[in-house]
Amino acid sequence: MSLPKTLAEDVAKNLVMVARLIDEDPDEAYEYSRIALRLASRVAAVREAAGFAAYATQKYTEALAEFRATKRMTGTVDLWPVMADCERGLGRPERAMAMAGEPEVQKLDKAGQVEMRLVAAGARRDMGQIDAAIVTLQSPELASNSVQPWTARLRYAYADALLAAGREDEAREWFAKTIESDKDGSTDASDRLAELEGVEFVDVEDESGEDVSVEDESADESGDESDGPLADGPDLHAGDDRADRDSTDRDSTDRDRD
């Protein structure tokens, strides 16, 4: 609204393309964000979009600069988790951990606080502190039966940390809970659980020449099929969070970068 109409329309079109492409073609989204940034660098929404586009292409120094600019312009702390995740991306997990203890975290809404927890756990893992990462993820949000937007990511991160710690039985349980909550298939929890259960898939070609994935079932010596678990596991659920990376962004925004 602060821009002349024609310029505002040009900027808006580029921001729309950033939003459309950031998941499927982040490099192209980044190019559109640069155009918008050249046209209107004093608009907070443009700086934020540029930050997320840079974050999606792992340009963490650039992303962090844009998020800081957005924070200065808006006075909000919403981007705090993804900023911390950028620190992880730059190989500075200690700084991410320090940010997790700053007063800004208390100003975040519930989703932002969960995202910050994911980033902090990722930073612990970056530093080789796997047990501390597991403890960091243990929270009321993790234990809750309520399914929230962050539930699947939180449970997935917990399951992955348990597996990294060699606690396979517990990891299997939490991957299953992740599946229950991950209605959109945003994680690969079903594949991870299938792997733990020893289920394998092979590519075969049907009569039409199409590649089809099928479960590789084992048989006993009598030729009977063994009773194996379903490839996609039981229907269960989990809880959040660019894991900063883009925390908000990773996390926040993989960066669950974990």
C-alpha positions as CSV (number, residue, x, y, z in Angstrom):
1,M,0.0,0.0,0.0
2,S,3.0,2.3,0.4
3,L,4.0,2.0,-3.2
4,P,2.6,3.6,-6.4
5,K,-0.1,1.4,-8.0
6,T,1.9,0.2,-11.0
7,L,5.0,-0.6,-8.9
8,A,2.9,-2.3,-6.2
9,E,1.4,-4.6,-8.9
10,D,4.9,-5.5,-10.3
11,V,6.2,-6.2,-6.8
12,A,3.1,-8.3,-5.9
13,K,3.4,-10.4,-9.0
14,N,7.0,-11.3,-8.2
15,L,6.0,-12.1,-4.6
16,V,3.3,-14.4,-5.9
17,M,5.8,-16.3,-8.0
18,V,8.1,-16.6,-5.0
19,A,5.3,-18.3,-3.0
20,R,4.3,-20.5,-5.9
21,L,7.8,-21.8,-6.6
22,I,9.7,-21.8,-3.3
23,D,8.9,-25.5,-2.6
24,E,9.2,-27.0,-6.1
25,D,11.9,-24.7,-7.6
26,P,13.6,-22.6,-4.9
27,D,16.3,-21.3,-7.3
28,E,13.7,-19.8,-9.5
29,A,11.8,-18.4,-6.5
30,Y,15.0,-16.8,-5.4
31,E,15.4,-15.0,-8.7
32,Y,11.9,-13.6,-8.4
33,S,12.6,-12.5,-4.9
34,R,15.7,-10.6,-6.1
35,I,13.5,-8.7,-8.6
36,A,11.1,-7.7,-5.9
37,L,13.9,-6.7,-3.7
38,R,15.3,-4.4,-6.3
39,L,11.9,-2.8,-6.8
40,A,10.9,-2.3,-3.2
41,S,13.7,-3.0,-0.7
42,R,12.0,-0.8,2.0
43,V,8.9,-3.0,2.2
44,A,9.0,-5.5,5.0
45,A,7.0,-8.2,3.2
46,V,9.6,-8.1,0.3
47,R,12.5,-8.4,2.7
48,E,10.8,-11.4,4.4
49,A,10.1,-13.1,1.1
50,A,13.7,-12.5,0.0
51,G,14.8,-14.1,3.3
52,F,12.8,-17.2,2.9
53,A,13.9,-17.6,-0.8
54,A,17.5,-17.3,0.3
55,Y,16.9,-19.7,3.1
56,A,15.4,-22.2,0.7
57,T,18.5,-22.1,-1.4
58,Q,20.8,-22.4,1.6
59,K,22.1,-18.9,1.3
60,Y,22.1,-18.5,5.0
61,T,24.1,-15.4,5.4
62,E,21.9,-13.6,3.0
63,A,18.7,-15.0,4.6
64,L,19.8,-14.0,8.0
65,A,20.5,-10.4,6.8
66,E,17.0,-10.2,5.3
67,F,15.3,-11.6,8.4
68,R,17.1,-9.1,10.6
69,A,16.0,-6.3,8.4
70,T,12.4,-7.5,8.5
71,K,12.6,-7.7,12.3
72,R,13.9,-4.1,12.5
73,M,11.2,-2.9,10.1
74,T,8.3,-4.7,11.8
75,G,9.4,-4.9,15.4
76,T,8.1,-8.4,15.7
77,V,10.0,-11.6,16.7
78,D,8.1,-14.0,14.5
79,L,11.2,-14.9,12.5
80,W,13.4,-15.6,15.6
81,P,13.4,-19.4,15.1
82,V,14.3,-19.3,11.5
83,M,17.0,-16.7,12.3
84,A,18.4,-19.2,14.8
85,D,18.2,-21.9,12.2
86,C,20.3,-19.8,9.8
87,E,23.0,-19.7,12.5
88,R,22.9,-23.5,12.4
89,G,23.2,-23.4,8.6
90,L,26.3,-21.2,9.0
91,G,27.9,-23.8,11.3
92,R,27.2,-21.8,14.4
93,P,25.0,-24.0,16.6
94,E,26.2,-22.3,19.8
95,R,24.7,-19.1,18.6
96,A,21.4,-20.9,17.8
97,M,21.4,-22.3,21.3
98,A,22.1,-18.8,22.8
99,M,19.1,-17.5,20.8
100,A,16.9,-20.2,22.3
101,G,17.5,-18.7,25.7
102,E,16.8,-15.1,24.7
103,P,13.7,-13.2,25.9
104,E,12.4,-13.1,22.4
105,V,11.4,-16.7,22.7
106,Q,8.8,-15.9,25.4
107,K,7.1,-13.5,23.0
108,L,6.6,-16.2,20.3
109,D,3.2,-17.9,19.9
110,K,2.9,-21.6,20.6
111,A,3.8,-22.5,17.0
112,G,6.9,-20.3,17.2
113,Q,8.0,-21.8,20.5
114,V,7.7,-25.3,19.2
115,E,9.7,-24.3,16.1
116,M,12.4,-22.8,18.5
117,R,12.5,-26.1,20.4
118,L,13.1,-27.9,17.1
119,V,15.9,-25.6,16.2
120,A,17.5,-25.9,19.6
121,A,17.3,-29.7,19.4
122,G,18.9,-29.6,16.0
123,A,21.7,-27.4,17.4
124,R,22.3,-29.9,20.1
125,R,22.6,-32.6,17.5
126,D,25.0,-30.4,15.5
127,M,27.2,-30.3,18.6
128,G,27.0,-34.1,19.1
129,Q,24.8,-33.8,22.1
130,I,22.2,-36.4,21.1
131,D,20.8,-37.1,24.6
132,A,20.4,-33.4,25.2
133,A,18.6,-33.1,21.9
134,I,16.1,-35.8,23.0
135,V,15.5,-34.0,26.3
136,T,15.0,-30.7,24.5
137,L,12.2,-32.2,22.4
138,Q,10.4,-33.7,25.4
139,S,7.6,-31.3,26.1
140,P,3.9,-31.0,26.8
141,E,3.4,-30.5,23.0
142,L,5.1,-33.8,22.3
143,A,3.1,-35.7,24.9
144,S,-0.3,-34.1,23.9
145,N,-2.8,-36.2,22.0
146,S,-4.1,-33.1,20.3
147,V,-3.0,-32.9,16.7
148,Q,-1.7,-29.4,15.7
149,P,0.1,-28.2,12.6
150,W,3.5,-28.8,14.3
151,T,2.7,-32.2,15.8
152,A,4.0,-34.4,12.9
153,R,7.3,-32.5,12.7
154,L,7.9,-32.5,16.4
155,R,7.2,-36.3,16.8
156,Y,9.3,-37.0,13.7
157,A,12.3,-35.1,15.1
158,Y,11.9,-37.0,18.4
159,A,11.8,-40.3,16.6
160,D,14.8,-39.5,14.5
161,A,16.8,-38.4,17.6
162,L,15.8,-41.6,19.4
163,L,17.1,-43.7,16.5
164,A,20.3,-41.7,16.4
165,A,20.8,-42.6,20.0
166,G,20.3,-46.3,19.3
167,R,16.9,-46.5,21.0
168,E,15.3,-48.3,18.0
169,D,12.1,-49.6,19.8
170,E,11.2,-46.2,21.0
171,A,12.0,-44.7,17.6
172,R,9.7,-47.2,15.9
173,E,6.9,-46.2,18.3
174,W,7.3,-42.5,17.6
175,F,7.6,-42.9,13.8
176,A,4.3,-44.7,14.1
177,K,2.8,-41.8,16.1
178,T,4.1,-39.4,13.4
179,I,2.3,-41.3,10.7
180,E,-1.0,-40.9,12.6
181,S,-0.6,-37.2,12.8
182,D,0.9,-36.6,9.4
183,K,-2.2,-36.6,7.3
184,D,-0.6,-34.6,4.5
185,G,2.4,-36.8,4.2
186,S,4.8,-34.0,4.9
187,T,7.4,-36.4,6.4
188,D,8.8,-39.7,5.3
189,A,7.8,-41.4,8.6
190,S,6.1,-44.3,6.8
191,D,9.3,-45.1,4.9
192,R,11.4,-44.8,8.0
193,L,9.1,-47.1,9.9
194,A,9.0,-49.6,7.0
195,E,12.8,-49.6,7.0
196,L,12.9,-50.3,10.7
197,E,10.5,-53.1,10.2
198,G,12.6,-54.7,7.4
199,V,10.1,-54.0,4.6
200,E,11.7,-53.5,1.2
201,F,10.3,-52.2,-2.0
202,V,11.4,-53.2,-5.5
203,D,10.6,-51.5,-8.8
204,V,8.8,-53.7,-11.3
205,E,7.3,-53.0,-14.7
206,D,3.6,-53.7,-15.3
207,E,2.1,-54.7,-18.7
208,S,1.8,-51.0,-19.7
209,G,5.5,-50.4,-19.1
210,E,4.9,-48.3,-16.0
211,D,7.2,-48.6,-13.1
212,V,5.4,-49.8,-10.0
213,S,6.7,-50.1,-6.5
214,V,5.7,-53.3,-4.7
215,E,6.5,-54.8,-1.3
216,D,9.2,-57.4,-1.3
217,E,7.6,-60.2,0.7
218,S,9.7,-63.0,2.2
219,A,8.5,-66.6,2.3
220,D,9.4,-69.4,4.6
221,E,10.7,-72.8,3.4
222,S,7.2,-74.1,2.8
223,G,6.5,-71.3,0.4
224,D,4.0,-69.5,2.7
225,E,4.2,-65.8,2.9
226,S,5.5,-64.4,6.2
227,D,3.4,-62.1,8.3
228,G,5.2,-58.8,7.9
229,P,4.0,-55.3,8.8
230,L,2.4,-53.0,6.3
231,A,4.8,-50.9,4.4
232,D,3.3,-47.7,5.6
233,G,2.9,-48.7,9.2
234,P,0.0,-48.1,11.5
235,D,-2.1,-44.9,11.4
236,L,-0.7,-42.8,14.2
237,H,0.4,-39.2,14.7
238,A,2.9,-36.6,15.9
239,G,3.7,-32.9,16.7
240,D,5.7,-30.1,15.1
241,D,8.0,-26.5,13.4
242,R,12.4,-24.2,8.0
243,A,13.8,-26.6,12.2
244,D,15.1,-23.1,12.3
245,R,15.7,-23.4,9.0
246,D,13.6,-20.8,8.2
247,S,12.7,-22.0,11.5
248,T,11.2,-21.3,10.9
249,D,13.2,-22.3,8.7
250,R,15.4,-25.1,7.9
251,D,12.0,-24.1,10.2
252,S,12.4,-22.9,11.6
253,T,11.5,-23.5,8.0
254,D,15.2,-28.8,7.7
255,R,16.4,-27.4,8.7
256,D,14.2,-29.6,10.7
257,R,18.0,-29.2,9.2
258,D,18.3,-32.1,11.5
